Amino acid sequence: MEDFLKGAKLDHLCDALVSKLSIDDAFGLLDQGRPKLLDKLKELGVSKIPERQAFAKAIANGKRELVGAGLPVLVITYSTGLQPAEGRDLMKPIVEAAAAAGFVDSVVLDHCNEAPYKGTVSSNDEYARALRDTVYKAKEGYDGRPLVVVAHSNGTVGAYGLARLLGSKVRALCVLGRRPPSMPLLPDAIGVQTIAEVMALSAHDLAQRMSTAYDNAVLQGFTKNPDDSTWQPNIQRAVQISREQYGSPCVLCGAEEISAAICPPGADLPAAARVSAPIFGVASKLETAQGETADKMEGWAQLTASSFELTRDVDAKHMDLPAHPKTIDAVLAALTPHLLSK
């Protein structure tokens, strides 16, 4: 409270309020109506009406900045290997269903290897800050509103970083088909330990390993020839995008990057690694043992200071998960309560 009062140029109220009223209590009173807060201030000895009004205004402004106010903005991130237009197409069923439910404002965010992030971010923290800036610049007023976040596959890593950065401003985090970013992915899915090894793989090896782990018969068939110069241009591009993403320190696929961003895999998670928002996971029954199984997704429970729920019974392949009706139902069930509490 003391720092808040000083920042609001209300230092002279410190003696009356610092030991008697917390920021959270002030927010709670404001939620009951401005008169409740004003009455409490009078009770605590803030006798002058202009001072009570100034404090109430500062608390209202502070709440918008710290936790947001109004209808939540839907923020979407998509999976590896897709160009931005393809990512938007993949997540379109969720965006449309959420819009029909009342989430009329949404932003789809791109991967760290796409503009404006490529060449400007080199860690998950930097990427998260850049994603925040993209959301806030998307439309006037978004910086003062709460967010709900839905992410698929490797898109969940940037989404986690954003939720961790913004704290209570993020009301819900929905993660589809991805183990937690505290758990290495490369050894299972790609068969290597480090991002340097990802960058060293041939395009053929990388494509075949990905398509096996994620049961992608189309990718497997189109990349069967070891000579990648014979592949269709769109397939060449998809594999190169995947290499850039799996090989980025922003995406936390290897133990070294996880250790730097969160903590060493298997160690006790620090409190700072947990997001404020409840996390809702959706896992597919059709994932391979190398892929993003429900058992692996249970690890997300350790990354929230709130609650965790996992839908385990969706019968869709990895890349079909965002469009499956059970996925959409689970996402809407997680998000809709935040329309009522806006």
N, C-alpha and C positions, 0 to 999 in steps of 0.2 A: 504493500500500500504506500509506503514512504516514497519509493521510486516513482510510482504512478502519480502521486500528488506533486512531486517535484517536476515531473515531466509536463504536468498540466498547469504548472505555475500556481499551484495551490498549497505551497509549502506551509503557509500559516495555519493550515488545517491539520497538520501532522499531530500536534498534541491531542487534539480532540478525537482523531480517527484511527491512527496507526495501530494502537493496541486494542481497539474496540470493534473494528469493522474490516473484514477481509475483502479483497477484490471479488472473490466468488460470492460472498454474501451480498455485496452491492449489486452484482449481476442478478442474483436471485430476487432481490427486492425490486429491481427494475422490471424483471419479467412479470411481477405481480401488478405493475403499473407505477408510473412515475410518482404519484402521490405517496405510495408506500415508502419509496426511497427517501422522499423529502421529509416525511414524518419521522423516519428513523434518524435522519441527520439532525433534526430539531431535538429529538430525544437525547442524542449524544452531545448536544451542546453547541451545534452550529446554529447560532441564533439569528444570523442575518439572512434574510430571504435571498438576496443576490448570490451569496456564497453557496447556499444550498442548491440553487438553480445552476450555478457554474459547475458544481461537483456533479450533479445529475447529468448535465450535458457532456462533461468529460467522460463519465462512465458509459454513457450511450455510445459516444464515439469510440471509446476504447473497446467496447464489446464488438462493434462492427469490425474493428481491425483485428482483434484477437480470435473471435469465434464466428464472425459473420452474422448477417441478419438477412431475412427474406427467404425467398424460394431458392433451394440449392441448385447450383449449376452442376450438370452431369459432365464428368470428365472421363474420357475413354482413352485407353491405350490398347494397342493390338500386338499381334505375335510377330515372331521373327520371319525373315525371308520375303516380306511383302513390301511393295512400293506403297507410298502414301495413299494413292487412290484405291489400291487393293485392300489396304488395311481398313479404310472407311467402308468399303463394300462388305468386308467380313463382319464388321461390327454393326452394320446398318440395322439388322433385325432388332438388336437390343436398343439402339438409339430410337428407332421408330416406336417400339413398344413402350419405352420410358416416356417419350413425348406424348403418346396417347394417354398415359397414366397421369400426366401433369408436369413432367420435367421438360419444359418447353425450351430451355436453354442448354446447349451442350457444346463441348469443345473436344475434338479428337486430336490427340498429341502424337507426334512422330518420334521415331527412334533416334538415338544419339548419333547415328551415322547419316542423318538427313539434315538439311538446312532447317533452322539456323544453328543447329547444335554441332554439326560436323566441324572438327578442327578447333572448336572453342571449349569443349568440355572433356575432361580426362578422369573424372571420378563420378561415383554415384551422387555424391553431395553436390557437385557442380551441375550435373545433369538435372537434379531435382530443383535446384534454384532456377535453372533456365526454363524448366517446365512451368514452374510457378509464374515466372515472368510472362510466358506465352499465354497462360490462362488469364492473367490480370490484364493483358493488353488486348485480348480477344474482343472485348466489348466494355464500354464504359460502365463502371459499377461492379464488375466481377470481383474486384479486389476487396469489396466489402461484403461479399456473400459467402455462405457456406458452400462446400462442395460434397458431392457423392462421387465415388470413383469406381469404375468398372474396368478390369484389365484382363487380357488373355495372354497366356503363355509367357514368353519373355517380357511382354509389356508390363507384367506385374512388378518387375523389379524397379522400373522407373516410377510406377504408381506407388510402390511402397516408399521409395525415397521422398516422393511428394507428400504423402500422408505423414511421414515422420517429420518432415520439415514444418508442415502447417498445423500440426497438433490438432486441437479441438475444432479448428475450422473445417476439418474433414469429418463428416458425420458417419460415413460408412465406406468401407473398402471391400469390394467384391473381386475375388481372384478366381480365375477360371483356368484350370489345367496347368498348374505350375507349382512345383515344390517351393518352399520358402527360400528367399534369397540368402538365408543363413546356411543353406545346405548346398554343397558343390553339385553342379550339374554335369560338368565336362566328363568325369570318369564314366558315368553311366551312359549318357546319351551320345557322346562323341568318341569315347575310348581313349582320351588323353587327360593329362593332369593340368596343363597350363594353357593360357591364351596364346603363348608363343608357339606351342605345338599345334594349336588350331590354325594359326597363320601359315604354318609350314606344311599342312596337309595339302595334297593335290585336290583339285576341285572334285574329281571323281570320288576319292576316298571320303571327303567331307559329305558329299551328297548321298552316297550310299549309306553311310553311318547314320545320318539324320533320318533318312527315309526308313531305315530299319527300326530305329528307336521310336519313331512316331508313326509307324505303319502307314507310310505314304506311298502307295503303289504307283501313283502317277509320277512322282519325282523319281522313284526308283527306276521305273521304266525309261524315262527320258534321259537318265544319266548313266545308263548301263554301259555305254561305250566309254572306255577309259580316256579316249581322246575328246576332251571337252570342247574342242574347236568344232566338232560335228553337232553339238547340241543346239537346240533352238535358242535364239537370242534371249527370249524371256526366261528360259531356264538358266542360262549362263548368269543372267542378272540376279535371279533369285538366289543362286548359290553364293554369288559374290556378296550380296546383301547379308546373307546368313553368316558368312565368314567375318564380315565387318562387325556384326553384332555379337556373335559368340566370342570374338577376339577382342572385344572392347572391355576395358576395366570398368566402364560404367554399368555393365550388365551383370556383374557379380556371378560369373559362372564357375570361377576357379577359387581354390582355397586361399590363394594369396590375396586376391581382390576382396574376398569376403572378410578376411582377417583385418584388412586395412579399413574397411567401411563399417563393419559391425563388431566382430570378434572372431577369433579362430574357431573354425567349425568344431562343434562338440563341446566348446567351453560354455560356461554359464553366461547367458545373455545379460548384458548390462541393461539397466532400466531405460537408458537412452535409446536402446534399439527398438523399444516397443512403441507402437503407434497408439494414439488416444482412441481412435475409432474402433468400433466392433468390426471384425473381419468375417466375411461370409465367403466360403469356398465352394466351388463346384468341381467335382472330379468325374472323369469318365470311367465306366466299367471296362472300356475297350483299350485302355492304355496298355502298352507292353511293359514288361518288368523293367526295362531301361527308361521308360517314359515317366509321365507325371501321375503316378498312381495315387489313389486316395490315402494310402498309408503314409506316403511321403507328404502329402498336402496337410496331414494332421499337424505337421510341424509349424504351420502358421499360427497355431494356438499360442505359441510362445512369443509371438511378435506383436501381441496386442495387450494393452493394459485394461481392455474391456472384455468383451465376450467373443467367442469363436463358434461358428456353426459350419458344418460341411455337408453338402448334398453329394452323396456317393453313388447314386444309381442312374446316372445319365448314360444311355447306350449310344454314344456318338464317338466317332474317331476324333483324334486330337484337333484337327483343323475344322471339324464340323461342330465343335462344342458351342461356339457363340450363337449359332442359329437354332439349336435344338430347343423345342418347346419347354422341356423341363428346366433347361438353363435359364431361359427367359423368365419362367415362372419364379424360379428361385431368386433371380436378380430383382424382380419387381417386388417380391415379398420382403426383401432386405431394404429396398429403397423407399417404398411407399410410405412407411411410417414417418419419414422425414418431410413429407409434404404436409403432414398434420402438425408438425412441431416447428414449422418455419417461423 
